[in-house]
Amino acid sequence: MTIMVENGINLQLEGNTKEEILSNIAEVAYQTGKVSNTKLFFEDLCKREQESTTGFGGGIAIPHAKSDAVKEVGVLFFRSKEQIEWQAMDGEPVFCFICLMVPSNGGEEHLKLLSKLSRKMIDPDFVSVLKTSGETEILSLIRSVIS
């Protein structure tokens, strides 16, 4: 099983609101084959976001959900064309999104992934690649962190 798939990166994500962004993320998740129901995954992403913000700071958010719609663990990456108000911890808008998707019966897998990625958010080189690099470099970088 490949957690981070090649078609799970979009560097031109459309959307002007948190809901539009999460909806578009759910659609891409469905297109990767890792999600069986776009609407349910979108709802689960929104529910998680309502619990507390996934806006990490520095322009990056890590939306994630355990969901019955998720068939297998996956990680997606997006950059949006616009800066999105996300209620991030630093109060700044967000334009980079790392989405974690885990089946409802996925145990603690999402916490392991979240922990690995969160630790890298303090590395300026890692963050710089996310904000400025192309798909191939981002894919390689995220795969190296989550493997």
N, CA, C and O atoms as a GROMACS GRO file, in nm:
protein
  588
    1MET      N    1   0.085  -0.119   0.000
    1MET     CA    2   0.000   0.000   0.000
    1MET      C    3   0.090   0.125   0.000
    1MET      O    4   0.180   0.139   0.083
    2THR      N    5   0.063   0.213  -0.092
    2THR     CA    6   0.134   0.341  -0.100
    2THR      C    7   0.050   0.447  -0.032
    2THR      O    8  -0.062   0.475  -0.075
    3ILE      N    9   0.102   0.505   0.073
    3ILE     CA   10   0.025   0.603   0.150
    3ILE      C   11   0.011   0.734   0.074
    3ILE      O   12  -0.097   0.794   0.072
    4MET      N   13   0.120   0.779   0.012
    4MET     CA   14   0.119   0.905  -0.063
    4MET      C   15   0.126   0.870  -0.211
    4MET      O   16   0.230   0.826  -0.260
    5VAL      N   17   0.015   0.889  -0.283
    5VAL     CA   18   0.009   0.853  -0.424
    5VAL      C   19   0.037   0.974  -0.512
    5VAL      O   20   0.015   1.089  -0.472
    6GLU      N   21   0.085   0.948  -0.633
    6GLU     CA   22   0.125   1.056  -0.723
    6GLU      C   23   0.009   1.149  -0.758
    6GLU      O   24   0.030   1.270  -0.772
    7ASN      N   25  -0.112   1.095  -0.773
    7ASN     CA   26  -0.225   1.181  -0.809
    7ASN      C   27  -0.288   1.245  -0.685
    7ASN      O   28  -0.400   1.297  -0.692
    8GLY      N   29  -0.218   1.242  -0.573
    8GLY     CA   30  -0.266   1.302  -0.449
    8GLY      C   31  -0.204   1.438  -0.421
    8GLY      O   32  -0.201   1.484  -0.307
    9ILE      N   33  -0.153   1.503  -0.526
    9ILE     CA   34  -0.094   1.637  -0.512
    9ILE      C   35  -0.162   1.730  -0.611
    9ILE      O   36  -0.179   1.696  -0.728
   10ASN      N   37  -0.200   1.848  -0.562
   10ASN     CA   38  -0.260   1.950  -0.649
   10ASN      C   39  -0.203   2.084  -0.604
   10ASN      O   40  -0.226   2.129  -0.492
   11LEU      N   41  -0.128   2.147  -0.693
   11LEU     CA   42  -0.062   2.274  -0.659
   11LEU      C   43  -0.141   2.396  -0.706
   11LEU      O   44  -0.093   2.508  -0.697
   12GLN      N   45  -0.262   2.373  -0.754
   12GLN     CA   46  -0.350   2.482  -0.801
   12GLN      C   47  -0.491   2.462  -0.746
   12GLN      O   48  -0.589   2.478  -0.818
   13LEU      N   49  -0.501   2.427  -0.618
   13LEU     CA   50  -0.631   2.398  -0.558
   13LEU      C   51  -0.721   2.520  -0.561
   13LEU      O   52  -0.681   2.630  -0.521
   14GLU      N   53  -0.841   2.500  -0.608
   14GLU     CA   54  -0.941   2.607  -0.615
   14GLU      C   55  -1.015   2.617  -0.482
   14GLU      O   56  -1.028   2.519  -0.409
   15GLY      N   57  -1.063   2.738  -0.451
   15GLY     CA   58  -1.144   2.758  -0.332
   15GLY      C   59  -1.108   2.886  -0.262
   15GLY      O   60  -0.991   2.927  -0.258
   16ASN      N   61  -1.211   2.951  -0.206
   16ASN     CA   62  -1.190   3.078  -0.135
   16ASN      C   63  -1.228   3.070   0.012
   16ASN      O   64  -1.203   3.164   0.088
   17THR      N   65  -1.289   2.958   0.054
   17THR     CA   66  -1.330   2.940   0.193
   17THR      C   67  -1.281   2.804   0.243
   17THR      O   68  -1.245   2.717   0.164
   18LYS      N   69  -1.281   2.788   0.373
   18LYS     CA   70  -1.243   2.660   0.431
   18LYS      C   71  -1.330   2.547   0.377
   18LYS      O   72  -1.280   2.439   0.345
   19GLU      N   73  -1.461   2.572   0.366
   19GLU     CA   74  -1.553   2.468   0.320
   19GLU      C   75  -1.525   2.431   0.174
   19GLU      O   76  -1.527   2.312   0.140
   20GLU      N   77  -1.499   2.530   0.088
   20GLU     CA   78  -1.467   2.501  -0.052
   20GLU      C   79  -1.338   2.420  -0.063
   20GLU      O   80  -1.330   2.326  -0.141
   21ILE      N   81  -1.239   2.458   0.015
   21ILE     CA   82  -1.111   2.387   0.014
   21ILE      C   83  -1.132   2.242   0.059
   21ILE      O   84  -1.085   2.149  -0.007
   22LEU      N   85  -1.203   2.222   0.171
   22LEU     CA   86  -1.224   2.086   0.221
   22LEU      C   87  -1.307   2.003   0.123
   22LEU      O   88  -1.283   1.883   0.107
   23SER      N   89  -1.403   2.064   0.057
   23SER     CA   90  -1.482   1.995  -0.043
   23SER      C   91  -1.395   1.949  -0.160
   23SER      O   92  -1.407   1.837  -0.208
   24ASN      N   93  -1.307   2.037  -0.206
   24ASN     CA   94  -1.218   2.003  -0.316
   24ASN      C   95  -1.115   1.898  -0.275
   24ASN      O   96  -1.077   1.813  -0.355
   25ILE      N   97  -1.070   1.905  -0.151
   25ILE     CA   98  -0.979   1.802  -0.100
   25ILE      C   99  -1.050   1.666  -0.099
   25ILE      O  100  -0.992   1.566  -0.140
   26ALA      N  101  -1.173   1.664  -0.053
   26ALA     CA  102  -1.250   1.538  -0.049
   26ALA      C  103  -1.269   1.481  -0.190
   26ALA      O  104  -1.265   1.360  -0.208
   27GLU      N  105  -1.288   1.568  -0.287
   27GLU     CA  106  -1.304   1.522  -0.426
   27GLU      C  107  -1.175   1.458  -0.477
   27GLU      O  108  -1.179   1.353  -0.540
   28VAL      N  109  -1.062   1.520  -0.450
   28VAL     CA  110  -0.933   1.462  -0.491
   28VAL      C  111  -0.910   1.329  -0.418
   28VAL      O  112  -0.862   1.233  -0.478
   29ALA      N  113  -0.945   1.324  -0.290
   29ALA     CA  114  -0.931   1.199  -0.213
   29ALA      C  115  -1.010   1.086  -0.280
   29ALA      O  116  -0.962   0.973  -0.289
   30TYR      N  117  -1.129   1.118  -0.326
   30TYR     CA  118  -1.212   1.020  -0.397
   30TYR      C  119  -1.143   0.977  -0.527
   30TYR      O  120  -1.140   0.859  -0.561
   31GLN      N  121  -1.089   1.074  -0.600
   31GLN     CA  122  -1.024   1.044  -0.728
   31GLN      C  123  -0.901   0.955  -0.712
   31GLN      O  124  -0.864   0.884  -0.806
   32THR      N  125  -0.837   0.957  -0.596
   32THR     CA  126  -0.721   0.870  -0.574
   32THR      C  127  -0.762   0.725  -0.551
   32THR      O  128  -0.679   0.635  -0.558
   33GLY      N  129  -0.891   0.702  -0.524
   33GLY     CA  130  -0.938   0.567  -0.495
   33GLY      C  131  -0.929   0.529  -0.349
   33GLY      O  132  -0.968   0.418  -0.312
   34LYS      N  133  -0.879   0.619  -0.266
   34LYS     CA  134  -0.865   0.589  -0.123
   34LYS      C  135  -0.992   0.620  -0.043
   34LYS      O  136  -1.004   0.580   0.073
   35VAL      N  137  -1.086   0.691  -0.105
   35VAL     CA  138  -1.211   0.730  -0.040
   35VAL      C  139  -1.327   0.682  -0.126
   35VAL      O  140  -1.324   0.697  -0.248
   36SER      N  141  -1.428   0.626  -0.062
   36SER     CA  142  -1.542   0.570  -0.135
   36SER      C  143  -1.660   0.666  -0.146
   36SER      O  144  -1.747   0.647  -0.231
   37ASN      N  145  -1.662   0.769  -0.061
   37ASN     CA  146  -1.778   0.859  -0.057
   37ASN      C  147  -1.729   1.001  -0.029
   37ASN      O  148  -1.689   1.034   0.083
   38THR      N  149  -1.733   1.084  -0.132
   38THR     CA  150  -1.683   1.221  -0.120
   38THR      C  151  -1.756   1.300  -0.013
   38THR      O  152  -1.694   1.366   0.070
   39LYS      N  153  -1.889   1.292  -0.014
   39LYS     CA  154  -1.972   1.371   0.079
   39LYS      C  155  -1.943   1.333   0.224
   39LYS      O  156  -1.926   1.420   0.309
   40LEU      N  157  -1.936   1.204   0.253
   40LEU     CA  158  -1.911   1.160   0.390
   40LEU      C  159  -1.771   1.202   0.436
   40LEU      O  160  -1.754   1.246   0.549
   41PHE      N  161  -1.671   1.188   0.349
   41PHE     CA  162  -1.536   1.229   0.387
   41PHE      C  163  -1.531   1.380   0.412
   41PHE      O  164  -1.469   1.425   0.508
   42PHE      N  165  -1.595   1.457   0.325
   42PHE     CA  166  -1.603   1.603   0.344
   42PHE      C  167  -1.666   1.635   0.480
   42PHE      O  168  -1.613   1.718   0.554
   43GLU      N  169  -1.777   1.570   0.512
   43GLU     CA  170  -1.845   1.594   0.640
   43GLU      C  171  -1.753   1.560   0.758
   43GLU      O  172  -1.750   1.632   0.857
   44ASP      N  173  -1.679   1.451   0.745
   44ASP     CA  174  -1.589   1.412   0.854
   44ASP      C  175  -1.472   1.510   0.868
   44ASP      O  176  -1.428   1.539   0.980
   45LEU      N  177  -1.421   1.561   0.756
   45LEU     CA  178  -1.318   1.665   0.763
   45LEU      C  179  -1.372   1.789   0.834
   45LEU      O  180  -1.304   1.848   0.918
   46CYS      N  181  -1.494   1.829   0.800
   46CYS     CA  182  -1.556   1.947   0.861
   46CYS      C  183  -1.579   1.926   1.010
   46CYS      O  184  -1.555   2.017   1.091
   47LYS      N  185  -1.626   1.807   1.048
   47LYS     CA  186  -1.649   1.778   1.192
   47LYS      C  187  -1.518   1.790   1.270
   47LYS      O  188  -1.515   1.848   1.378
   48ARG      N  189  -1.411   1.735   1.214
   48ARG     CA  190  -1.281   1.743   1.281
   48ARG      C  191  -1.236   1.887   1.293
   48ARG      O  192  -1.182   1.928   1.396
   49GLU      N  193  -1.259   1.965   1.189
   49GLU     CA  194  -1.218   2.106   1.189
   49GLU      C  195  -1.296   2.185   1.293
   49GLU      O  196  -1.244   2.280   1.351
   50GLN      N  197  -1.422   2.147   1.317
   50GLN     CA  198  -1.504   2.216   1.416
   50GLN      C  199  -1.457   2.188   1.559
   50GLN      O  200  -1.476   2.271   1.648
   51GLU      N  201  -1.395   2.073   1.580
   51GLU     CA  202  -1.343   2.039   1.714
   51GLU      C  203  -1.231   2.136   1.752
   51GLU      O  204  -1.230   2.188   1.864
   52SER      N  205  -1.138   2.158   1.661
   52SER     CA  206  -1.030   2.256   1.680
   52SER      C  207  -0.960   2.272   1.546
   52SER      O  208  -0.960   2.182   1.462
   53THR      N  209  -0.900   2.386   1.529
   53THR     CA  210  -0.838   2.415   1.400
   53THR      C  211  -0.725   2.318   1.369
   53THR      O  212  -0.654   2.271   1.458
   54THR      N  213  -0.709   2.289   1.241
   54THR     CA  214  -0.596   2.211   1.196
   54THR      C  215  -0.491   2.303   1.133
   54THR      O  216  -0.394   2.257   1.072
   55GLY      N  217  -0.512   2.434   1.147
   55GLY     CA  218  -0.416   2.533   1.097
   55GLY      C  219  -0.293   2.534   1.185
   55GLY      O  220  -0.296   2.583   1.298
   56PHE      N  221  -0.187   2.480   1.133
   56PHE     CA  222  -0.065   2.462   1.211
   56PHE      C  223   0.009   2.594   1.232
   56PHE      O  224   0.071   2.616   1.336
   57GLY      N  225   0.001   2.680   1.133
   57GLY     CA  226   0.076   2.806   1.136
   57GLY      C  227   0.174   2.811   1.021
   57GLY      O  228   0.204   2.710   0.958
   58GLY      N  229   0.223   2.930   0.994
   58GLY     CA  230   0.319   2.947   0.886
   58GLY      C  231   0.260   2.919   0.748
   58GLY      O  232   0.334   2.885   0.655
   59GLY      N  233   0.129   2.934   0.736
   59GLY     CA  234   0.064   2.911   0.606
   59GLY      C  235   0.025   2.767   0.579
   59GLY      O  236  -0.017   2.735   0.468
   60ILE      N  237   0.038   2.680   0.680
   60ILE     CA  238   0.013   2.537   0.659
   60ILE      C  239  -0.096   2.486   0.753
   60ILE      O  240  -0.100   2.522   0.870
   61ALA      N  241  -0.184   2.402   0.697
   61ALA     CA  242  -0.285   2.331   0.776
   61ALA      C  243  -0.271   2.182   0.747
   61ALA      O  244  -0.225   2.141   0.641
   62ILE      N  245  -0.313   2.102   0.844
   62ILE     CA  246  -0.310   1.957   0.828
   62ILE      C  247  -0.452   1.903   0.855
   62ILE      O  248  -0.475   1.839   0.958
   63PRO      N  249  -0.546   1.927   0.763
   63PRO     CA  250  -0.680   1.871   0.782
   63PRO      C  251  -0.673   1.719   0.780
   63PRO      O  252  -0.601   1.660   0.699
   64HIS      N  253  -0.747   1.656   0.868
   64HIS     CA  254  -0.742   1.510   0.877
   64HIS      C  255  -0.872   1.457   0.935
   64HIS      O  256  -0.945   1.528   1.005
   65ALA      N  257  -0.898   1.331   0.905
   65ALA     CA  258  -1.018   1.267   0.958
   65ALA      C  259  -1.003   1.116   0.956
   65ALA      O  260  -0.943   1.058   0.866
   66LYS      N  261  -1.059   1.053   1.060
   66LYS     CA  262  -1.086   0.910   1.056
   66LYS      C  263  -1.230   0.901   1.005
   66LYS      O  264  -1.319   0.969   1.056
   67SER      N  265  -1.252   0.817   0.905
   67SER     CA  266  -1.382   0.818   0.840
   67SER      C  267  -1.418   0.681   0.785
   67SER      O  268  -1.332   0.605   0.739
   68ASP      N  269  -1.547   0.650   0.790
   68ASP     CA  270  -1.598   0.528   0.727
   68ASP      C  271  -1.582   0.536   0.575
   68ASP      O  272  -1.585   0.433   0.507
   69ALA      N  273  -1.567   0.656   0.521
   69ALA     CA  274  -1.552   0.673   0.376
   69ALA      C  275  -1.411   0.638   0.328
   69ALA      O  276  -1.390   0.617   0.209
   70VAL      N  277  -1.316   0.632   0.419
   70VAL     CA  278  -1.176   0.605   0.381
   70VAL      C  279  -1.154   0.454   0.373
   70VAL      O  280  -1.181   0.380   0.468
   71LYS      N  281  -1.104   0.411   0.257
   71LYS     CA  282  -1.078   0.269   0.234
   71LYS      C  283  -0.938   0.229   0.280
   71LYS      O  284  -0.918   0.118   0.329
   72GLU      N  285  -0.841   0.319   0.264
   72GLU     CA  286  -0.705   0.291   0.310
   72GLU      C  287  -0.635   0.422   0.344
   72GLU      O  288  -0.669   0.528   0.291
   73VAL      N  289  -0.538   0.412   0.432
   73VAL     CA  290  -0.464   0.529   0.480
   73VAL      C  291  -0.403   0.604   0.361
   73VAL      O  292  -0.351   0.544   0.267
   74GLY      N  293  -0.412   0.736   0.369
   74GLY     CA  294  -0.354   0.816   0.263
   74GLY      C  295  -0.313   0.954   0.310
   74GLY      O  296  -0.364   1.005   0.411
   75VAL      N  297  -0.221   1.014   0.236
   75VAL     CA  298  -0.177   1.151   0.259
   75VAL      C  299  -0.186   1.224   0.126
   75VAL      O  300  -0.141   1.173   0.023
   76LEU      N  301  -0.243   1.343   0.129
   76LEU     CA  302  -0.255   1.427   0.010
   76LEU      C  303  -0.188   1.561   0.039
   76LEU      O  304  -0.177   1.602   0.155
   77PHE      N  305  -0.144   1.629  -0.068
   77PHE     CA  306  -0.086   1.762  -0.050
   77PHE      C  307  -0.147   1.858  -0.151
   77PHE      O  308  -0.169   1.824  -0.267
   78PHE      N  309  -0.174   1.980  -0.103
   78PHE     CA  310  -0.235   2.084  -0.187
   78PHE      C  311  -0.171   2.219  -0.158
   78PHE      O  312  -0.132   2.248  -0.045
   79ARG      N  313  -0.162   2.300  -0.261
   79ARG     CA  314  -0.137   2.443  -0.246
   79ARG      C  315  -0.254   2.513  -0.313
   79ARG      O  316  -0.293   2.477  -0.424
   80SER      N  317  -0.309   2.611  -0.245
   80SER     CA  318  -0.422   2.684  -0.302
   80SER      C  319  -0.373   2.810  -0.373
   80SER      O  320  -0.266   2.864  -0.343
   81LYS      N  321  -0.454   2.853  -0.468
   81LYS     CA  322  -0.422   2.976  -0.540
   81LYS      C  323  -0.437   3.097  -0.449
   81LYS      O  324  -0.368   3.197  -0.465
   82GLU      N  325  -0.528   3.085  -0.353
   82GLU     CA  326  -0.559   3.196  -0.261
   82GLU      C  327  -0.512   3.161  -0.120
   82GLU      O  328  -0.496   3.044  -0.086
   83GLN      N  329  -0.490   3.264  -0.040
   83GLN     CA  330  -0.465   3.244   0.102
   83GLN      C  331  -0.601   3.236   0.170
   83GLN      O  332  -0.687   3.322   0.149
   84ILE      N  333  -0.621   3.133   0.252
   84ILE     CA  334  -0.751   3.102   0.309
   84ILE      C  335  -0.750   3.127   0.460
   84ILE      O  336  -0.659   3.083   0.530
   85GLU      N  337  -0.851   3.198   0.509
   85GLU     CA  338  -0.866   3.215   0.654
   85GLU      C  339  -0.900   3.079   0.714
   85GLU      O  340  -0.998   3.016   0.674
   86TRP      N  341  -0.819   3.033   0.809
   86TRP     CA  342  -0.831   2.897   0.861
   86TRP      C  343  -0.832   2.895   1.014
   86TRP      O  344  -0.834   2.787   1.074
   87GLN      N  345  -0.832   3.009   1.077
   87GLN     CA  346  -0.820   3.016   1.224
   87GLN      C  347  -0.695   2.941   1.271
   87GLN      O  348  -0.698   2.869   1.371
   88ALA      N  349  -0.586   2.959   1.198
   88ALA     CA  350  -0.461   2.891   1.232
   88ALA      C  351  -0.409   2.940   1.366
   88ALA      O  352  -0.446   3.048   1.414
   89MET      N  353  -0.323   2.861   1.426
   89MET     CA  354  -0.269   2.893   1.558
   89MET      C  355  -0.198   3.027   1.562
   89MET      O  356  -0.198   3.094   1.665
   90ASP      N  357  -0.137   3.067   1.449
   90ASP     CA  358  -0.066   3.195   1.446
   90ASP      C  359  -0.152   3.309   1.390
   90ASP      O  360  -0.106   3.422   1.377
   91GLY      N  361  -0.279   3.278   1.358
   91GLY     CA  362  -0.371   3.380   1.308
   91GLY      C  363  -0.351   3.415   1.161
   91GLY      O  364  -0.424   3.498   1.107
   92GLU      N  365  -0.254   3.353   1.097
   92GLU     CA  366  -0.225   3.383   0.956
   92GLU      C  367  -0.307   3.293   0.863
   92GLU      O  368  -0.345   3.182   0.901
   93PRO      N  369  -0.333   3.341   0.742
   93PRO     CA  370  -0.405   3.258   0.646
   93PRO      C  371  -0.320   3.138   0.601
   93PRO      O  372  -0.199   3.135   0.622
   94VAL      N  373  -0.386   3.041   0.539
   94VAL     CA  374  -0.324   2.915   0.500
   94VAL      C  375  -0.331   2.900   0.349
   94VAL      O  376  -0.429   2.939   0.286
   95PHE      N  377  -0.224   2.842   0.291
   95PHE     CA  378  -0.228   2.811   0.149
   95PHE      C  379  -0.166   2.676   0.116
   95PHE      O  380  -0.169   2.634   0.000
   96CYS      N  381  -0.111   2.607   0.214
   96CYS     CA  382  -0.060   2.471   0.197
   96CYS      C  383  -0.137   2.377   0.289
   96CYS      O  384  -0.159   2.407   0.406
   97PHE      N  385  -0.176   2.263   0.234
   97PHE     CA  386  -0.261   2.168   0.308
   97PHE      C  387  -0.205   2.028   0.292
   97PHE      O  388  -0.185   1.980   0.180
   98ILE      N  389  -0.181   1.963   0.404
   98ILE     CA  390  -0.146   1.821   0.404
   98ILE      C  391  -0.265   1.749   0.465
   98ILE      O  392  -0.294   1.765   0.584
   99CYS      N  393  -0.335   1.671   0.384
   99CYS     CA  394  -0.455   1.602   0.432
   99CYS      C  395  -0.421   1.457   0.467
   99CYS      O  396  -0.360   1.385   0.388
  100LEU      N  397  -0.460   1.416   0.587
  100LEU     CA  398  -0.443   1.278   0.630
  100LEU      C  399  -0.580   1.212   0.631
  100LEU      O  400  -0.676   1.268   0.684
  101MET      N  401  -0.588   1.092   0.573
  101MET     CA  402  -0.714   1.019   0.573
  101MET      C  403  -0.689   0.878   0.624
  101MET      O  404  -0.599   0.808   0.578
  102VAL      N  405  -0.771   0.838   0.721
  102VAL     CA  406  -0.754   0.710   0.786
  102VAL      C  407  -0.892   0.645   0.801
  102VAL      O  408  -0.988   0.712   0.838
  103PRO      N  409  -0.901   0.514   0.773
  103PRO     CA  410  -1.029   0.446   0.796
  103PRO      C  411  -1.070   0.454   0.943
  103PRO      O  412  -0.985   0.464   1.032
  104SER      N  413  -1.200   0.449   0.968
  104SER     CA  414  -1.251   0.457   1.106
  104SER      C  415  -1.187   0.351   1.196
  104SER      O  416  -1.166   0.374   1.315
  105ASN      N  417  -1.158   0.236   1.139
  105ASN     CA  418  -1.098   0.128   1.218
  105ASN      C  419  -0.945   0.133   1.211
  105ASN      O  420  -0.878   0.033   1.238
  106GLY      N  421  -0.890   0.248   1.175
  106GLY     CA  422  -0.746   0.263   1.154
  106GLY      C  423  -0.663   0.279   1.280
  106GLY      O  424  -0.544   0.308   1.272
  107GLY      N  425  -0.724   0.261   1.395
  107GLY     CA  426  -0.649   0.269   1.519
  107GLY      C  427  -0.580   0.402   1.536
  107GLY      O  428  -0.641   0.508   1.520
  108GLU      N  429  -0.453   0.398   1.569
  108GLU     CA  430  -0.376   0.518   1.597
  108GLU      C  431  -0.293   0.564   1.478
  108GLU      O  432  -0.205   0.649   1.493
  109GLU      N  433  -0.319   0.509   1.360
  109GLU     CA  434  -0.238   0.541   1.242
  109GLU      C  435  -0.234   0.691   1.214
  109GLU      O  436  -0.129   0.746   1.180
  110HIS      N  437  -0.350   0.758   1.229
  110HIS     CA  438  -0.351   0.903   1.200
  110HIS      C  439  -0.265   0.980   1.298
  110HIS      O  440  -0.205   1.080   1.261
  111LEU      N  441  -0.258   0.935   1.422
  111LEU     CA  442  -0.175   1.003   1.521
  111LEU      C  443  -0.027   0.987   1.488
  111LEU      O  444   0.052   1.080   1.507
  112LYS      N  445   0.011   0.869   1.439
  112LYS     CA  446   0.150   0.845   1.400
  112LYS      C  447   0.188   0.937   1.283
  112LYS      O  448   0.293   1.002   1.286
  113LEU      N  449   0.102   0.942   1.181
  113LEU     CA  450   0.129   1.028   1.066
  113LEU      C  451   0.134   1.174   1.107
  113LEU      O  452   0.223   1.248   1.067
  114LEU      N  453   0.036   1.215   1.186
  114LEU     CA  454   0.027   1.354   1.232
  114LEU      C  455   0.152   1.392   1.311
  114LEU      O  456   0.205   1.502   1.295
  115SER      N  457   0.199   1.302   1.395
  115SER     CA  458   0.317   1.327   1.476
  115SER      C  459   0.441   1.343   1.387
  115SER      O  460   0.520   1.436   1.406
  116LYS      N  461   0.457   1.254   1.290
  116LYS     CA  462   0.574   1.262   1.201
  116LYS      C  463   0.575   1.393   1.124
  116LYS      O  464   0.678   1.459   1.113
  117LEU      N  465   0.460   1.430   1.070
  117LEU     CA  466   0.451   1.553   0.990
  117LEU      C  467   0.465   1.678   1.077
  117LEU      O  468   0.532   1.773   1.039
  118SER      N  469   0.402   1.677   1.193
  118SER     CA  470   0.407   1.794   1.282
  118SER      C  471   0.549   1.825   1.326
  118SER      O  472   0.588   1.941   1.334
  119ARG      N  473   0.627   1.720   1.353
  119ARG     CA  474   0.766   1.741   1.395
  119ARG      C  475   0.846   1.811   1.285
  119ARG      O  476   0.938   1.888   1.316
  120LYS      N  477   0.813   1.786   1.158
  120LYS     CA  478   0.886   1.846   1.047
  120LYS      C  479   0.847   1.993   1.023
  120LYS      O  480   0.919   2.064   0.954
  121MET      N  481   0.736   2.037   1.079
  121MET     CA  482   0.689   2.173   1.055
  121MET      C  483   0.782   2.279   1.114
  121MET      O  484   0.772   2.396   1.078
  122ILE      N  485   0.872   2.240   1.204
  122ILE     CA  486   0.967   2.337   1.259
  122ILE      C  487   1.095   2.343   1.176
  122ILE      O  488   1.183   2.425   1.204
  123ASP      N  489   1.105   2.257   1.074
  123ASP     CA  490   1.222   2.255   0.986
  123ASP      C  491   1.198   2.350   0.869
  123ASP      O  492   1.115   2.322   0.783
  124PRO      N  493   1.270   2.464   0.866
  124PRO     CA  494   1.245   2.563   0.761
  124PRO      C  495   1.268   2.509   0.620
  124PRO      O  496   1.202   2.553   0.526
  125ASP      N  497   1.360   2.416   0.603
  125ASP     CA  498   1.385   2.358   0.471
  125ASP      C  499   1.264   2.275   0.425
  125ASP      O  500   1.225   2.282   0.308
  126PHE      N  501   1.208   2.198   0.516
  126PHE     CA  502   1.089   2.117   0.485
  126PHE      C  503   0.973   2.209   0.443
  126PHE      O  504   0.908   2.186   0.342
  127VAL      N  505   0.949   2.311   0.522
  127VAL     CA  506   0.840   2.405   0.495
  127VAL      C  507   0.863   2.478   0.363
  127VAL      O  508   0.768   2.500   0.288
  128SER      N  509   0.985   2.514   0.335
  128SER     CA  510   1.017   2.584   0.210
  128SER      C  511   0.985   2.498   0.088
  128SER      O  512   0.931   2.547  -0.011
  129VAL      N  513   1.017   2.370   0.096
  129VAL     CA  514   0.985   2.279  -0.015
  129VAL      C  515   0.833   2.273  -0.036
  129VAL      O  516   0.786   2.278  -0.149
  130LEU      N  517   0.759   2.262   0.073
  130LEU     CA  518   0.613   2.256   0.062
  130LEU      C  519   0.558   2.382  -0.006
  130LEU      O  520   0.466   2.375  -0.087
  131LYS      N  521   0.615   2.496   0.028
  131LYS     CA  522   0.561   2.623  -0.020
  131LYS      C  523   0.604   2.658  -0.162
  131LYS      O  524   0.535   2.734  -0.231
  132THR      N  525   0.717   2.603  -0.208
  132THR     CA  526   0.772   2.653  -0.335
  132THR      C  527   0.805   2.547  -0.439
  132THR      O  528   0.821   2.582  -0.556
  133SER      N  529   0.815   2.422  -0.402
  133SER     CA  530   0.866   2.322  -0.495
  133SER      C  531   0.756   2.258  -0.580
  133SER      O  532   0.637   2.280  -0.556
  134GLY      N  533   0.799   2.181  -0.678
  134GLY     CA  534   0.708   2.110  -0.767
  134GLY      C  535   0.663   1.977  -0.709
  134GLY      O  536   0.707   1.936  -0.602
  135GLU      N  537   0.574   1.912  -0.783
  135GLU     CA  538   0.511   1.788  -0.736
  135GLU      C  539   0.610   1.678  -0.704
  135GLU      O  540   0.596   1.612  -0.601
  136THR      N  541   0.709   1.657  -0.789
  136THR     CA  542   0.803   1.546  -0.770
  136THR      C  543   0.880   1.561  -0.640
  136THR      O  544   0.895   1.465  -0.564
  137GLU      N  545   0.930   1.682  -0.614
  137GLU     CA  546   1.008   1.706  -0.492
  137GLU      C  547   0.920   1.695  -0.368
  137GLU      O  548   0.963   1.640  -0.266
  138ILE      N  549   0.798   1.746  -0.375
  138ILE     CA  550   0.706   1.738  -0.261
  138ILE      C  551   0.670   1.592  -0.232
  138ILE      O  552   0.670   1.550  -0.117
  139LEU      N  553   0.639   1.517  -0.337
  139LEU     CA  554   0.605   1.375  -0.321
  139LEU      C  555   0.719   1.301  -0.253
  139LEU      O  556   0.696   1.226  -0.158
  140SER      N  557   0.840   1.321  -0.301
  140SER     CA  558   0.957   1.254  -0.244
  140SER      C  559   0.978   1.294  -0.098
  140SER      O  560   1.006   1.210  -0.013
  141LEU      N  561   0.964   1.423  -0.070
  141LEU     CA  562   0.986   1.473   0.066
  141LEU      C  563   0.884   1.416   0.164
  141LEU      O  564   0.922   1.366   0.270
  142ILE      N  565   0.757   1.423   0.129
  142ILE     CA  566   0.654   1.373   0.221
  142ILE      C  567   0.666   1.222   0.239
  142ILE      O  568   0.652   1.171   0.350
  143ARG      N  569   0.692   1.152   0.131
  143ARG     CA  570   0.712   1.006   0.143
  143ARG      C  571   0.826   0.974   0.238
  143ARG      O  572   0.817   0.879   0.316
  144SER      N  573   0.934   1.052   0.233
  144SER     CA  574   1.049   1.025   0.321
  144SER      C  575   1.014   1.048   0.468
  144SER      O  576   1.069   0.982   0.556
  145VAL      N  577   0.923   1.141   0.494
  145VAL     CA  578   0.884   1.171   0.632
  145VAL      C  579   0.789   1.066   0.687
  145VAL      O  580   0.800   1.027   0.804
  146ILE      N  581   0.696   1.019   0.605
  146ILE     CA  582   0.591   0.930   0.657
  146ILE      C  583   0.628   0.782   0.650
  146ILE      O  584   0.557   0.698   0.706
  147SER      N  585   0.738   0.750   0.583
  147SER     CA  586   0.773   0.607   0.570
  147SER      C  587   0.846   0.556   0.692
  147SER      O  588   0.882   0.438   0.698
   0.00000   0.00000   0.00000
